[in-house]
Amino acid sequence: MWISSGSPLVAEICAGGGLDWLLVDMEHGPNDLPSVLAQLQAVAAYPVTPVVRVPVNDPVVLKQVLDLGAQNVMVPMVGSAEEARAAVAAVRYPPRGGRGVGSALARAARWNAVDGYLGRADEHVSLVVQVETADAVARAGDIAAVDGVDAVFVGPSDLAASMGLLGRQTHPDVTAAVLRILQSVHAAGVPAGVNAFDPAVADSYLAAGASFVLVGADVALLARGAEALAGRFAGSAAPPRAGY
C-alpha cells in the first residue's frame, strides 16, 4: 500500500498490518529526506518491504535516498530505455554507474559497519522504474530489458491522463494499455507491477500476470474510514465534500 501521509507513526501502523510491501511516496506525498528516514526506521522492525518512490529521475535525489538506507527505490516517469539507463547509473557505484561515494557517512552501510559494502552495494539495492505515459507503452519492453532494471511498475493514473482520459484509470483503453505493458515487460523476463485501488481491477491484473500490486493508501483508508464513521453516527448519508 501507499504511505503518503509522511507520518512515521502511520507507517508503523501500516507495517504491522500484514501487507507485503509499502511505498513511501516522495513524488505526491509530503515527504522529504528526514521524514523518509524516520519512516524507514519505523518500519524496520516489521516483516514488510519498504520501497521509496523518489520525486524525479535525478542522481542527487537517488544518492541521498540510498544513503538513508532505502534498499528499494522506484523512479517515476521513465519513458525510454535511455532514461532507464540513467536511473540504473544513479543507483550504482563506479565503474558501473555514478552514485556518489559516502558510505562512511551513511545509514546504508551502517556507517561502514557493513563489510565490503562498496563492492557489494548492488546486492543491497533494487530499482523499479515506472512506465506511465501513452508514448512509453510501446517502449515498455525496451525499458524492462535495460540491465539493472529489476522491475517495472505501471502507473494507470498518469497513463490515463496522457491518453486524454484524466481520472478514468479503469477505462477499457487504459486497462488494455496496462495489459500490453505487463505482457511486454514479462516477455523481457522482468517482474511487472501496477497500481489498482479497485479490487476487481487489481484481481484482473493479478490474473494477467502482475507480480505485485498497490491496492490501497494510508490517506485514502483514513479518509474513507472517517466518512464511514460520520455516515453511521452523525446521521449523514453522504458526508460533505470539500471545496475551494
N, C-alpha and C positions, 0 to 999 in steps of 0.2 A: 504494500500500500504506500501511497504518497505520505510523506511527512513534510507538510507545507507550513505548519504553524510557526516554526522557528523556536519551539519550546523544547528544551531537554526533558522536562517532566512529561510532556505529551509523548515525546519519542520513546521514553522508557515505558510508559503505559502500553504503547502500541507494540513495543518489543516483546512484552510479556504476553501478547495475545495469541501466540501460536502460529503466526504467519511465517513464511519462509524468508521474505526479504522486505526491506524498507527502502524507499527512495527519498533521501534528504535533498530537497529541491532548492537550488540557488538561482534557478532561472526565473521562476514565477513566485517563489516564496520569499519572505523577509529574512533571508539567511545571509550572513556574512561569515568570515573565517572564524571568529570566536564562537558564534552560535553553532557552526558546523562541528567544531572541535568538541563543544560541550555535548552535543547530541551523539557523536561517536563515542565519547566516554560513557554516556548514559546507557547506551545500548550494548556496550561491550560485554556486559555480564550475562547476556541472554543469547540463546541459540538461534540467532537471526542474522542474516547477512545484510549489512548496510551498503547501499550504493549512493554515491554523491553525484548529483547532476550539476555540473558547472554551468554558469550562465552563457558561456560562449566558448568557441573553439580557440582558446588562447593559451599559449605555452606558459605564460606567467601565472595565470589562474590555476592551471592544471598542476604546475610545480608546487604552488602553495597548498593546494588541497591534498596532494600526495604527501607532502611533508607533514601535514597534520595527522597523517596515519590512515587516510582513506585508502583502501586496497582495491576498491571497485569504483570506477568513475564512468559517468555517462556524459557524452558530448552531444548537444543538440544541433539540429540543422546542418547535418553533414549531407551534402548534395552531390558529391563526386568522390571518385577514388583518390583524387589529389587532396581533397580536404580530409579524407580518412587517413591518408599517409601523414598529413601534418599532425593530426591528433596522436597517431602512433609515435611519431618522433618526439612529441612533447612529453610522453609518459615514460620514455626510455632514456637511460644514461648513454653518453658517448661510449663507443663509437656508433652504436645502433640508433641513437637519437640525440636530442639536445636538451634533455632535462638537466636543470642546474643542480650542482652537487652541493648539498648542505646537510648530509646525513648526521654529522656530529651535533647539529643543532635541532634535529627533527625528531618528532614522535614516531615517524615512520620506521626509523631504525632504532627506536628506543634509545636515542642519544648515543648511538654507536655500541649499544649492548647486543645488537643482533649481529652475530659473527658473519662476516662476509657479505653484508647487506648489499654493498655496491655491486658486487659481481653477480648477485643472485636476485636483484631487485625485481626482474621480470617475473619471478616466481611469486611475488607478493602483490602484483598489480594485474587487474583485468580491465579491459577497455570495451565499453559498449558505445556504439555510435547510433545516433537517431536518424532515420530516414523519414521525413515528414513533409515533403513537398511533391507536387504533381510532377515536376521536372525530374525529381530523383527516383521516381518509381522504376523507370526503365534502367536506371544505373544501380539498382539495389544489389544485383549480383556482383557487379564490379567492385562496389564498396565492400561487400562482405568478403571478397576474395583478397583484400589487402592484407598482407602479412602483419600480424599484430592486432587485428580487429578480432576480439574474442566473441562478440555478439552484436546483433543489430536489433534495435528497438524501433517499432513503428509508432509514430505519434498521429493518431487519427484526427485530432482537433486541428492542428495546423495543416494537415493533409487536406481536410475538408475545406478549410479556408482558401487554400491555394487552388482548389478546384472550383471555386465560386459557390461553395456550399457551407458558408460560415455557420458554425453551430449545429451542423447536421452530420455528426460523426457516424450515424447509423444509416445514412442514405445508401442505397444499393450500389451506387457508383463508388462511394468511399470504401465500403466493405470489400467490393471487388478489387479495388486498388490495394487494399491491405493484404488480401489473399494472394495477389500477384507478387507482392514484396516477400511475403512469407515463403512462397514457392521458390523465388529466385535465391533467397538467402539460404534456404535449405539445400538447394542444388549446389551451392558453393561450400557446403559442409560446415556451416556456421549456425549456431542457435539463433532463433529469432523470437522476439517478444513483442507485445503490443499492450496498449492501454485500452481498457474497456470497462466502464462503470456499469453498463447494462449487463446483468448476469447472463442473459440469453445470448448476447453477442459475445461475451467472454467465452461461454461454452462452445460457441461455434468456431471461434478462433483456436481454442484448445483442440477441438476435433479436427481442425485443419492442420494441426501440427505445431502450433505455437508452443515454444518451450517454456516460456514464462510470461506472466501477465500481471498487470497492475489493476486491481479490481475495487479500489476504494481510496479515500483520502481522509486524513485526520480531521481537517477543517470541514469537509463535507459531512462526515459522520456526526460531528458535533452540531453543525447547523441543522441537519435533518432531525437529529435526536431532540434538540431543543424545540423545534417546531412541533414534533410529535407530542412532547410533553404539554406544550401550550394548547394544542388541539384537544388533548384529553382532559386537562384540568382547568384551563382558562376559558373553556366554552367556546373556543374559536375553531370552526370547521376548517378555515383556511387562514393561517397567520398572515398578518400584514406584510406586504412586500416592501423591501427597501427602495427608496427612490433618491433622485438627485435634484 
